[in-house]
Amino acid sequence: MTNRNFRRYLGGQWLSMMGMWMQSTAAAWLIYDLTSSPMAIGVYSAISLGPVLAFGAYGGLLVDRLPRLRLLAITQSLLMLGAVGLVVITMMPRTPTVWVYAIGFFKGCVTAVDNPLRRAVVRELVSDDELPNAIALNSTAATVARTIGPALGGVTIAALGVTWNFGLNGLSYAAVLVSLAFIDRSQLRDTTPTPRGRRQIRAGLSYTVANDRIWSILVIATVVGTFAWNYGVLMPVYATQTFDGGPSMYGILLATVGAGAFVGAILSARAEVRGQMEMIKTVD
């Protein structure tokens, strides 16, 4: 990708996503360390992810109505503020659990806007010819961050503690703000904000249900997200109750999952390339 604006954006976003997954990992460990309750980890996950489920569609609508780069700077600044808040409360003699829950809910509300926003910004940075490649690179960066981020989070907890983990996440948001400052606004694609109207959310949901391809993808993503991506809730319990370990064991388990996911992604990519090459030979 030769587009400088997109390269700057992708570099900052990748660091930010890595920090976000490190924070999520550390927050789960912190909740379990404070409460010794697996249920408490589940409650925290519901509080921090519930706003994305409840308000994600409204967040997407807001993204279509407002200047996206300016809105991204706001959401990233707010997420940085949440990370700084976690640093402050974990430095207290006794960390108040309710404050951790409150910051998790705050992060979820901001993420409901930030999540669709980070994907929509890509279209403003690249041309139509560059768009497929940019989307693929953006998705790859998100996958790598989701794979490696929890592993780095576990290792950081074992080596430095949760406070440093949250602090590193705060610095990762600064990388996004710096990358946005260096984007050349004159090279951006012009976009027309979506005007206000009635029942826009309902219209979007109706279109989704009516489109078989979109609906199938959403169903698959829901099943995988519900039954496969919940290991972050279970890992602190396995590390302490099953293996009688602590932060080091937690880091080892997450690092193992991250390594396996990374190898699996490489093998899947090779298999996909082989399939495409065989298809091309068949056509020829």
Helices and strands as residue ranges (DSSP letters): H 4-35, H 38-65, H 68-90, H 97-125, H 131-159, H 162-181, G 185-187, H 200-210, H 212-227, H 231-237, I 238-242, H 247-283
